[in-house]
């Protein structure tokens, strides 16, 4: 099976939740790796990728067609705003990426649980 066919198969069989969880896992792994290096470029890239992921999430949550409960949407949007602001501090004030990693891990855990039916 070719790599392209495998990726298509993954897209066809994975739920949106599973895909979101996988992206958060990848971005979080990048943040974790960048926190163990002195490579400033790797840190900038990891923080930027995380910031963009949260930007997309916030944009999706703000969409009027998003069916997520309003209180959950509001909480995640607030968290996304915090991620954006704190990411700036990581890059300009050399703050730790650990809080960003912790937030992402909590999201990953939440995406890994079954939603009540």
N, CA, C and O atoms as CSV, one atom per row, in Angstrom:
chain,resi,resn,atom,element,x,y,z
A,1,UNK,N,N,0.854,-1.182,0.000
A,1,UNK,CA,C,0.000,0.000,0.000
A,1,UNK,C,C,0.890,1.232,0.000
A,1,UNK,O,O,1.839,1.307,0.781
A,2,UNK,N,N,0.603,2.189,-0.855
A,2,UNK,CA,C,1.403,3.407,-0.910
A,2,UNK,C,C,1.097,4.296,0.292
A,2,UNK,O,O,0.072,4.147,0.957
A,3,UNK,N,N,2.004,5.213,0.545
A,3,UNK,CA,C,1.813,6.151,1.657
A,3,UNK,C,C,0.559,6.986,1.429
A,3,UNK,O,O,-0.204,7.221,2.366
A,4,UNK,N,N,0.340,7.433,0.205
A,4,UNK,CA,C,-0.842,8.246,-0.105
A,4,UNK,C,C,-2.122,7.463,0.153
A,4,UNK,O,O,-3.082,8.001,0.704
A,5,UNK,N,N,-2.137,6.202,-0.242
A,5,UNK,CA,C,-3.324,5.366,-0.019
A,5,UNK,C,C,-3.552,5.147,1.473
A,5,UNK,O,O,-4.691,5.143,1.941
A,6,UNK,N,N,-2.472,4.966,2.209
A,6,UNK,CA,C,-2.591,4.788,3.657
A,6,UNK,C,C,-3.163,6.047,4.309
A,6,UNK,O,O,-4.052,5.966,5.157
A,7,UNK,N,N,-2.649,7.204,3.908
A,7,UNK,CA,C,-3.147,8.465,4.474
A,7,UNK,C,C,-4.629,8.661,4.140
A,7,UNK,O,O,-5.407,9.102,4.986
A,8,UNK,N,N,-5.011,8.334,2.911
A,8,UNK,CA,C,-6.420,8.445,2.525
A,8,UNK,C,C,-7.274,7.501,3.358
A,8,UNK,O,O,-8.369,7.862,3.792
A,9,UNK,N,N,-6.774,6.299,3.577
A,9,UNK,CA,C,-7.492,5.322,4.396
A,9,UNK,C,C,-7.684,5.852,5.812
A,9,UNK,O,O,-8.749,5.680,6.405
A,10,UNK,N,N,-6.649,6.497,6.355
A,10,UNK,CA,C,-6.746,7.080,7.698
A,10,UNK,C,C,-7.814,8.173,7.721
A,10,UNK,O,O,-8.601,8.254,8.665
A,11,UNK,N,N,-7.841,9.007,6.690
A,11,UNK,CA,C,-8.836,10.083,6.648
A,11,UNK,C,C,-10.243,9.504,6.540
A,11,UNK,O,O,-11.189,10.033,7.124
A,12,UNK,N,N,-10.368,8.420,5.793
A,12,UNK,CA,C,-11.681,7.818,5.594
A,12,UNK,C,C,-12.206,7.111,6.838
A,12,UNK,O,O,-13.418,7.003,7.019
A,13,UNK,N,N,-11.310,6.629,7.697
A,13,UNK,CA,C,-11.749,5.846,8.849
A,13,UNK,C,C,-11.664,6.593,10.175
A,13,UNK,O,O,-12.297,6.180,11.146
A,14,UNK,N,N,-10.914,7.661,10.239
A,14,UNK,CA,C,-10.758,8.396,11.491
A,14,UNK,C,C,-11.884,9.409,11.649
A,14,UNK,O,O,-12.295,10.061,10.689
A,15,UNK,N,N,-12.368,9.527,12.866
A,15,UNK,CA,C,-13.395,10.528,13.147
A,15,UNK,C,C,-12.736,11.901,13.269
A,15,UNK,O,O,-11.526,11.988,13.478
A,16,UNK,N,N,-13.512,12.962,13.141
A,16,UNK,CA,C,-12.935,14.307,13.326
A,16,UNK,C,C,-12.250,14.455,14.684
A,16,UNK,O,O,-11.201,15.090,14.791
A,17,UNK,N,N,-12.841,13.873,15.706
A,17,UNK,CA,C,-12.236,13.916,17.042
A,17,UNK,C,C,-10.867,13.249,17.053
A,17,UNK,O,O,-9.914,13.768,17.635
A,18,UNK,N,N,-10.780,12.092,16.402
A,18,UNK,CA,C,-9.506,11.372,16.354
A,18,UNK,C,C,-8.462,12.178,15.596
A,18,UNK,O,O,-7.297,12.220,15.991
A,19,UNK,N,N,-8.878,12.818,14.508
A,19,UNK,CA,C,-7.945,13.645,13.741
A,19,UNK,C,C,-7.484,14.850,14.554
A,19,UNK,O,O,-6.302,15.193,14.541
A,20,UNK,N,N,-8.410,15.490,15.257
A,20,UNK,CA,C,-8.050,16.637,16.101
A,20,UNK,C,C,-7.062,16.201,17.178
A,20,UNK,O,O,-6.080,16.890,17.455
A,21,UNK,N,N,-7.337,15.050,17.778
A,21,UNK,CA,C,-6.460,14.528,18.827
A,21,UNK,C,C,-5.063,14.264,18.272
A,21,UNK,O,O,-4.066,14.586,18.918
A,22,UNK,N,N,-4.991,13.684,17.083
A,22,UNK,CA,C,-3.700,13.386,16.459
A,22,UNK,C,C,-2.917,14.671,16.179
A,22,UNK,O,O,-1.710,14.722,16.418
A,23,UNK,N,N,-3.581,15.694,15.683
A,23,UNK,CA,C,-2.895,16.967,15.413
A,23,UNK,C,C,-2.389,17.573,16.714
A,23,UNK,O,O,-1.255,18.048,16.778
A,24,UNK,N,N,-3.225,17.560,17.753
A,24,UNK,CA,C,-2.777,18.089,19.048
A,24,UNK,C,C,-1.585,17.292,19.572
A,24,UNK,O,O,-0.659,17.873,20.138
A,25,UNK,N,N,-1.592,15.978,19.394
A,25,UNK,CA,C,-0.466,15.153,19.834
A,25,UNK,C,C,0.813,15.528,19.089
A,25,UNK,O,O,1.880,15.629,19.695
A,26,UNK,N,N,0.707,15.731,17.786
A,26,UNK,CA,C,1.884,16.086,16.986
A,26,UNK,C,C,2.445,17.444,17.403
A,26,UNK,O,O,3.651,17.597,17.598
A,27,UNK,N,N,1.566,18.413,17.534
A,27,UNK,CA,C,2.010,19.759,17.907
A,27,UNK,C,C,2.598,19.759,19.315
A,27,UNK,O,O,3.599,20.427,19.573
A,28,UNK,N,N,1.982,19.019,20.215
A,28,UNK,CA,C,2.484,18.943,21.588
A,28,UNK,C,C,3.848,18.264,21.626
A,28,UNK,O,O,4.725,18.675,22.387
A,29,UNK,N,N,4.030,17.240,20.820
A,29,UNK,CA,C,5.339,16.577,20.738
A,29,UNK,C,C,6.409,17.564,20.259
A,29,UNK,O,O,7.540,17.539,20.744
A,30,UNK,N,N,6.056,18.416,19.324
A,30,UNK,CA,C,6.998,19.443,18.849
A,30,UNK,C,C,7.345,20.423,19.971
A,30,UNK,O,O,8.507,20.793,20.142
A,31,UNK,N,N,6.334,20.838,20.732
A,31,UNK,CA,C,6.586,21.741,21.862
A,31,UNK,C,C,7.508,21.073,22.879
A,31,UNK,O,O,8.448,21.691,23.380
A,32,UNK,N,N,7.226,19.799,23.179
A,32,UNK,CA,C,8.046,19.073,24.152
A,32,UNK,C,C,9.491,18.963,23.676
A,32,UNK,O,O,10.425,19.184,24.446
A,33,UNK,N,N,9.666,18.621,22.407
A,33,UNK,CA,C,11.020,18.497,21.856
A,33,UNK,C,C,11.741,19.837,21.887
A,33,UNK,O,O,12.930,19.900,22.198
A,34,UNK,N,N,11.026,20.901,21.568
A,34,UNK,CA,C,11.659,22.229,21.541
A,34,UNK,C,C,12.046,22.692,22.942
A,34,UNK,O,O,12.970,23.490,23.102
A,35,UNK,N,N,11.343,22.194,23.953
A,35,UNK,CA,C,11.658,22.609,25.326
A,35,UNK,C,C,12.942,21.956,25.829
A,35,UNK,O,O,13.521,22.400,26.820
A,36,UNK,N,N,13.386,20.901,25.147
A,36,UNK,CA,C,14.593,20.177,25.563
A,36,UNK,C,C,15.812,20.576,24.728
A,36,UNK,O,O,16.901,20.028,24.903
A,37,UNK,N,N,15.619,21.528,23.827
A,37,UNK,CA,C,16.701,21.960,22.950
A,37,UNK,C,C,17.039,23.419,23.211
A,37,UNK,O,O,16.277,24.153,23.841
A,38,UNK,N,N,18.186,23.810,22.716
A,38,UNK,CA,C,18.553,25.227,22.783
A,38,UNK,C,C,18.335,25.895,21.434
A,38,UNK,O,O,18.636,27.077,21.268
A,39,UNK,N,N,17.818,25.150,20.480
A,39,UNK,CA,C,17.572,25.654,19.129
A,39,UNK,C,C,16.386,26.624,19.155
A,39,UNK,O,O,15.233,26.210,19.274
A,40,UNK,N,N,16.687,27.903,19.043
A,40,UNK,CA,C,15.638,28.925,19.102
A,40,UNK,C,C,14.663,28.804,17.938
A,40,UNK,O,O,13.472,29.068,18.103
A,41,UNK,N,N,15.146,28.412,16.771
A,41,UNK,CA,C,14.274,28.289,15.601
A,41,UNK,C,C,13.254,27.174,15.815
A,41,UNK,O,O,12.084,27.330,15.466
A,42,UNK,N,N,13.688,26.053,16.383
A,42,UNK,CA,C,12.756,24.944,16.659
A,42,UNK,C,C,11.682,25.392,17.642
A,42,UNK,O,O,10.514,25.032,17.495
A,43,UNK,N,N,12.065,26.159,18.620
A,43,UNK,CA,C,11.115,26.670,19.614
A,43,UNK,C,C,10.108,27.615,18.949
A,43,UNK,O,O,8.905,27.522,19.190
A,44,UNK,N,N,10.609,28.513,18.120
A,44,UNK,CA,C,9.729,29.459,17.423
A,44,UNK,C,C,8.743,28.709,16.538
A,44,UNK,O,O,7.551,29.016,16.530
A,45,UNK,N,N,9.241,27.723,15.790
A,45,UNK,CA,C,8.366,26.944,14.908
A,45,UNK,C,C,7.307,26.189,15.693
A,45,UNK,O,O,6.137,26.175,15.310
A,46,UNK,N,N,7.712,25.560,16.791
A,46,UNK,CA,C,6.764,24.781,17.594
A,46,UNK,C,C,5.689,25.685,18.203
A,46,UNK,O,O,4.503,25.356,18.173
A,47,UNK,N,N,6.104,26.806,18.747
A,47,UNK,CA,C,5.144,27.738,19.348
A,47,UNK,C,C,4.224,28.312,18.273
A,47,UNK,O,O,3.021,28.453,18.493
A,48,UNK,N,N,4.783,28.639,17.125
A,48,UNK,CA,C,3.973,29.170,16.021
A,48,UNK,C,C,2.953,28.133,15.553
A,48,UNK,O,O,1.785,28.459,15.340
A,49,UNK,N,N,3.389,26.901,15.395
A,49,UNK,CA,C,2.461,25.859,14.943
A,49,UNK,C,C,1.338,25.666,15.966
A,49,UNK,O,O,0.176,25.502,15.594
A,50,UNK,N,N,1.690,25.685,17.248
A,50,UNK,CA,C,0.675,25.549,18.293
A,50,UNK,C,C,-0.288,26.733,18.259
A,50,UNK,O,O,-1.501,26.564,18.383
A,51,UNK,N,N,0.256,27.907,18.094
A,51,UNK,CA,C,-0.567,29.123,18.037
A,51,UNK,C,C,-1.529,29.063,16.849
A,51,UNK,O,O,-2.696,29.432,16.977
A,52,UNK,N,N,-1.045,28.600,15.696
A,52,UNK,CA,C,-1.908,28.481,14.517
A,52,UNK,C,C,-2.984,27.416,14.718
A,52,UNK,O,O,-4.126,27.603,14.299
A,53,UNK,N,N,-2.629,26.306,15.354
A,53,UNK,CA,C,-3.617,25.264,15.652
A,53,UNK,C,C,-4.739,25.837,16.509
A,53,UNK,O,O,-5.917,25.624,16.222
A,54,UNK,N,N,-4.377,26.554,17.544
A,54,UNK,CA,C,-5.387,27.150,18.409
A,54,UNK,C,C,-6.193,28.222,17.676
A,54,UNK,O,O,-7.385,28.385,17.938
A,55,UNK,N,N,-5.559,28.949,16.764
A,55,UNK,CA,C,-6.276,29.948,15.967
A,55,UNK,C,C,-7.355,29.308,15.114
A,55,UNK,O,O,-8.469,29.822,15.014
A,56,UNK,N,N,-7.018,28.184,14.499
A,56,UNK,CA,C,-7.998,27.452,13.693
A,56,UNK,C,C,-9.124,26.942,14.587
A,56,UNK,O,O,-10.298,27.024,14.224
A,57,UNK,N,N,-8.765,26.419,15.747
A,57,UNK,CA,C,-9.771,25.907,16.679
A,57,UNK,C,C,-10.721,27.025,17.117
A,57,UNK,O,O,-11.938,26.845,17.112
A,58,UNK,N,N,-10.171,28.158,17.490
A,58,UNK,CA,C,-11.000,29.289,17.921
A,58,UNK,C,C,-11.909,29.750,16.790
A,58,UNK,O,O,-13.086,30.036,17.010
A,59,UNK,N,N,-11.368,29.819,15.596
A,59,UNK,CA,C,-12.169,30.222,14.444
A,59,UNK,C,C,-13.332,29.252,14.227
A,59,UNK,O,O,-14.459,29.678,13.976
A,60,UNK,N,N,-13.062,27.967,14.321
A,60,UNK,CA,C,-14.107,26.963,14.166
A,60,UNK,C,C,-15.147,27.076,15.278
A,60,UNK,O,O,-16.347,26.961,15.028
A,61,UNK,N,N,-14.688,27.299,16.487
A,61,UNK,CA,C,-15.611,27.419,17.622
A,61,UNK,C,C,-16.504,28.647,17.489
A,61,UNK,O,O,-17.659,28.621,17.913
A,62,UNK,N,N,-15.984,29.710,16.911
A,62,UNK,CA,C,-16.748,30.952,16.759
A,62,UNK,C,C,-17.758,30.878,15.618
A,62,UNK,O,O,-18.643,31.728,15.518
A,63,UNK,N,N,-17.634,29.881,14.767
A,63,UNK,CA,C,-18.556,29.717,13.642
A,63,UNK,C,C,-19.962,29.441,14.173
A,63,UNK,O,O,-20.138,28.612,15.066
A,64,UNK,N,N,-20.949,30.126,13.631
A,64,UNK,CA,C,-22.335,29.974,14.099
A,64,UNK,C,C,-22.883,28.579,13.853
A,64,UNK,O,O,-23.856,28.179,14.492
A,65,UNK,N,N,-22.277,27.831,12.939
A,65,UNK,CA,C,-22.746,26.476,12.652
A,65,UNK,C,C,-22.112,25.422,13.556
A,65,UNK,O,O,-22.461,24.244,13.468
A,66,UNK,N,N,-21.188,25.830,14.422
A,66,UNK,CA,C,-20.572,24.893,15.345
A,66,UNK,C,C,-21.615,24.488,16.382
A,66,UNK,O,O,-22.212,25.346,17.033
A,67,UNK,N,N,-21.832,23.192,16.535
A,67,UNK,CA,C,-22.899,22.682,17.399
A,67,UNK,C,C,-22.454,22.356,18.819
A,67,UNK,O,O,-23.241,21.823,19.600
A,68,UNK,N,N,-21.222,22.662,19.163
A,68,UNK,CA,C,-20.733,22.397,20.511
A,68,UNK,C,C,-21.526,23.248,21.515
A,68,UNK,O,O,-21.931,24.365,21.194
A,69,UNK,N,N,-21.744,22.730,22.711
A,69,UNK,CA,C,-22.457,23.528,23.724
A,69,UNK,C,C,-21.777,24.878,23.957
A,69,UNK,O,O,-20.550,24.978,23.998
A,70,UNK,N,N,-22.595,25.897,24.106
A,70,UNK,CA,C,-22.088,27.278,24.215
A,70,UNK,C,C,-21.075,27.458,25.348
A,70,UNK,O,O,-20.075,28.154,25.172
A,71,UNK,N,N,-21.318,26.847,26.498
A,71,UNK,CA,C,-20.386,27.036,27.615
A,71,UNK,C,C,-19.028,26.414,27.313
A,71,UNK,O,O,-17.992,26.965,27.683
A,72,UNK,N,N,-19.033,25.276,26.646
A,72,UNK,CA,C,-17.771,24.635,26.277
A,72,UNK,C,C,-17.047,25.459,25.216
A,72,UNK,O,O,-15.831,25.639,25.280
A,73,UNK,N,N,-17.807,25.958,24.238
A,73,UNK,CA,C,-17.206,26.816,23.213
A,73,UNK,C,C,-16.564,28.044,23.857
A,73,UNK,O,O,-15.428,28.398,23.540
A,74,UNK,N,N,-17.286,28.679,24.747
A,74,UNK,CA,C,-16.768,29.894,25.390
A,74,UNK,C,C,-15.495,29.600,26.177
A,74,UNK,O,O,-14.537,30.372,26.128
A,75,UNK,N,N,-15.487,28.493,26.896
A,75,UNK,CA,C,-14.303,28.122,27.661
A,75,UNK,C,C,-13.102,27.856,26.769
A,75,UNK,O,O,-11.989,28.291,27.066
A,76,UNK,N,N,-13.329,27.142,25.678
A,76,UNK,CA,C,-12.227,26.838,24.761
A,76,UNK,C,C,-11.744,28.083,24.022
A,76,UNK,O,O,-10.548,28.229,23.770
A,77,UNK,N,N,-12.662,28.977,23.677
A,77,UNK,CA,C,-12.261,30.233,23.045
A,77,UNK,C,C,-11.406,31.054,24.007
A,77,UNK,O,O,-10.390,31.621,23.607
A,78,UNK,N,N,-11.813,31.118,25.271
A,78,UNK,CA,C,-11.010,31.838,26.276
A,78,UNK,C,C,-9.629,31.215,26.410
A,78,UNK,O,O,-8.626,31.921,26.508
A,79,UNK,N,N,-9.585,29.907,26.413
A,79,UNK,CA,C,-8.312,29.205,26.488
A,79,UNK,C,C,-7.460,29.507,25.255
A,79,UNK,O,O,-6.251,29.705,25.370
A,80,UNK,N,N,-8.080,29.543,24.089
A,80,UNK,CA,C,-7.366,29.878,22.863
A,80,UNK,C,C,-6.787,31.280,22.893
A,80,UNK,O,O,-5.677,31.510,22.413
A,81,UNK,N,N,-7.534,32.213,23.455
A,81,UNK,CA,C,-7.038,33.592,23.593
A,81,UNK,C,C,-5.835,33.620,24.535
A,81,UNK,O,O,-4.851,34.314,24.283
A,82,UNK,N,N,-5.930,32.851,25.628
A,82,UNK,CA,C,-4.799,32.759,26.555
A,82,UNK,C,C,-3.582,32.157,25.862
A,82,UNK,O,O,-2.468,32.659,26.016
A,83,UNK,N,N,-3.789,31.075,25.094
A,83,UNK,CA,C,-2.680,30.426,24.376
A,83,UNK,C,C,-1.995,31.442,23.462
A,83,UNK,O,O,-0.766,31.502,23.414
A,84,UNK,N,N,-2.765,32.226,22.752
A,84,UNK,CA,C,-2.196,33.224,21.851
A,84,UNK,C,C,-1.362,34.243,22.625
A,84,UNK,O,O,-0.232,34.548,22.244
A,85,UNK,N,N,-1.921,34.760,23.699
A,85,UNK,CA,C,-1.220,35.778,24.499
A,85,UNK,C,C,0.040,35.191,25.146
A,85,UNK,O,O,1.105,35.807,25.112
A,86,UNK,N,N,-0.090,33.995,25.737
A,86,UNK,CA,C,1.054,33.385,26.408
A,86,UNK,C,C,2.136,32.996,25.404
A,86,UNK,O,O,3.326,33.087,25.706
A,87,UNK,N,N,1.728,32.565,24.216
A,87,UNK,CA,C,2.698,32.216,23.172
A,87,UNK,C,C,3.577,33.410,22.839
A,87,UNK,O,O,4.782,33.267,22.631
A,88,UNK,N,N,2.974,34.578,22.790
A,88,UNK,CA,C,3.750,35.796,22.568
A,88,UNK,C,C,4.779,36.008,23.668
A,88,UNK,O,O,5.904,36.430,23.401
A,89,UNK,N,N,4.392,35.714,24.905
A,89,UNK,CA,C,5.321,35.859,26.023
A,89,UNK,C,C,6.445,34.832,25.954
A,89,UNK,O,O,7.586,35.120,26.316
A,90,UNK,N,N,6.111,33.628,25.483
A,90,UNK,CA,C,7.141,32.602,25.318
A,90,UNK,C,C,8.202,33.105,24.345
A,90,UNK,O,O,9.401,32.939,24.572
A,91,UNK,N,N,7.747,33.715,23.274
A,91,UNK,CA,C,8.668,34.149,22.228
A,91,UNK,C,C,9.405,35.441,22.564
A,91,UNK,O,O,10.559,35.610,22.169
A,92,UNK,N,N,8.771,36.340,23.276
A,92,UNK,CA,C,9.404,37.638,23.541
A,92,UNK,C,C,10.055,37.735,24.920
A,92,UNK,O,O,10.992,38.510,25.114
A,93,UNK,N,N,9.562,36.953,25.870
A,93,UNK,CA,C,10.081,37.036,27.239
A,93,UNK,C,C,10.761,35.745,27.684
A,93,UNK,O,O,11.136,35.596,28.847
A,94,UNK,N,N,10.915,34.813,26.739
A,94,UNK,CA,C,11.565,33.532,27.009
A,94,UNK,C,C,10.884,32.751,28.146
A,94,UNK,O,O,11.545,32.117,28.969
A,95,UNK,N,N,9.555,32.814,28.165
A,95,UNK,CA,C,8.799,32.044,29.162
A,95,UNK,C,C,8.830,30.566,28.802
A,95,UNK,O,O,9.146,30.204,27.669
A,96,UNK,N,N,8.505,29.725,29.756
A,96,UNK,CA,C,8.498,28.277,29.559
A,96,UNK,C,C,7.339,27.843,28.660
A,96,UNK,O,O,6.257,28.428,28.710
A,97,UNK,N,N,7.569,26.823,27.843
A,97,UNK,CA,C,6.479,26.276,27.032
A,97,UNK,C,C,5.657,25.260,27.820
A,97,UNK,O,O,4.645,24.771,27.320
A,98,UNK,N,N,6.070,24.939,29.033
A,98,UNK,CA,C,5.379,23.922,29.840
A,98,UNK,C,C,3.882,24.187,30.001
A,98,UNK,O,O,3.102,23.243,29.872
A,99,UNK,N,N,3.434,25.420,30.277
A,99,UNK,CA,C,1.989,25.641,30.386
A,99,UNK,C,C,1.237,25.344,29.082
A,99,UNK,O,O,0.110,24.850,29.117
A,100,UNK,N,N,1.849,25.640,27.951
A,100,UNK,CA,C,1.215,25.324,26.659
A,100,UNK,C,C,1.093,23.807,26.491
A,100,UNK,O,O,0.073,23.303,26.021
A,101,UNK,N,N,2.134,23.102,26.876
A,101,UNK,CA,C,2.122,21.639,26.809
A,101,UNK,C,C,1.029,21.087,27.716
A,101,UNK,O,O,0.291,20.185,27.322
A,102,UNK,N,N,0.924,21.626,28.926
A,102,UNK,CA,C,-0.101,21.158,29.868
A,102,UNK,C,C,-1.512,21.359,29.332
A,102,UNK,O,O,-2.359,20.474,29.451
A,103,UNK,N,N,-1.760,22.517,28.745
A,103,UNK,CA,C,-3.083,22.808,28.170
A,103,UNK,C,C,-3.382,21.832,27.038
A,103,UNK,O,O,-4.477,21.275,26.961
A,104,UNK,N,N,-2.403,21.628,26.160
A,104,UNK,CA,C,-2.611,20.709,25.046
A,104,UNK,C,C,-2.862,19.287,25.536
A,104,UNK,O,O,-3.708,18.582,24.987
A,105,UNK,N,N,-2.145,18.869,26.549
A,105,UNK,CA,C,-2.353,17.513,27.095
A,105,UNK,C,C,-3.777,17.356,27.640
A,105,UNK,O,O,-4.400,16.307,27.480
A,106,UNK,N,N,-4.273,18.396,28.277
A,106,UNK,CA,C,-5.651,18.347,28.790
A,106,UNK,C,C,-6.642,18.215,27.634
A,106,UNK,O,O,-7.613,17.465,27.729
A,107,UNK,N,N,-6.398,18.941,26.549
A,107,UNK,CA,C,-7.266,18.848,25.371
A,107,UNK,C,C,-7.175,17.450,24.770
A,107,UNK,O,O,-8.192,16.859,24.408
A,108,UNK,N,N,-5.963,16.926,24.664
A,108,UNK,CA,C,-5.763,15.576,24.131
A,108,UNK,C,C,-6.540,14.562,24.964
A,108,UNK,O,O,-7.204,13.675,24.427
A,109,UNK,N,N,-6.447,14.705,26.263
A,109,UNK,CA,C,-7.172,13.794,27.148
A,109,UNK,C,C,-8.677,13.923,26.923
A,109,UNK,O,O,-9.384,12.917,26.861
A,110,UNK,N,N,-9.163,15.140,26.802
A,110,UNK,CA,C,-10.589,15.356,26.569
A,110,UNK,C,C,-11.053,14.789,25.241
A,110,UNK,O,O,-12.157,14.253,25.141
A,111,UNK,N,N,-10.215,14.906,24.221
A,111,UNK,CA,C,-10.573,14.368,22.913
A,111,UNK,C,C,-10.515,12.839,22.897
A,111,UNK,O,O,-11.098,12.198,22.022
A,112,UNK,N,N,-9.815,12.267,23.861
A,112,UNK,CA,C,-9.702,10.819,23.927
A,112,UNK,C,C,-10.847,10.156,24.656
A,112,UNK,O,O,-10.984,8.933,24.617
A,113,UNK,N,N,-11.671,10.947,25.320
A,113,UNK,CA,C,-12.809,10.370,26.036
A,113,UNK,C,C,-14.039,10.360,25.146
A,113,UNK,O,O,-14.205,11.212,24.274
A,114,UNK,N,N,-14.879,9.398,25.380
A,114,UNK,CA,C,-16.116,9.293,24.608
A,114,UNK,C,C,-17.087,10.384,25.057
A,114,UNK,O,O,-17.201,10.694,26.243
A,115,UNK,N,N,-17.771,10.945,24.088
A,115,UNK,CA,C,-18.810,11.926,24.412
A,115,UNK,C,C,-20.065,11.202,24.863
A,115,UNK,O,O,-20.398,10.149,24.319
A,116,UNK,N,N,-20.769,11.746,25.850
A,116,UNK,CA,C,-22.031,11.126,26.261
A,116,UNK,C,C,-23.052,11.184,25.117
A,116,UNK,O,O,-23.127,12.173,24.388
A,117,UNK,N,N,-23.813,10.139,24.977
A,117,UNK,CA,C,-24.834,10.119,23.914
A,117,UNK,C,C,-26.197,10.464,24.423
A,117,UNK,O,O,-27.156,10.489,23.652
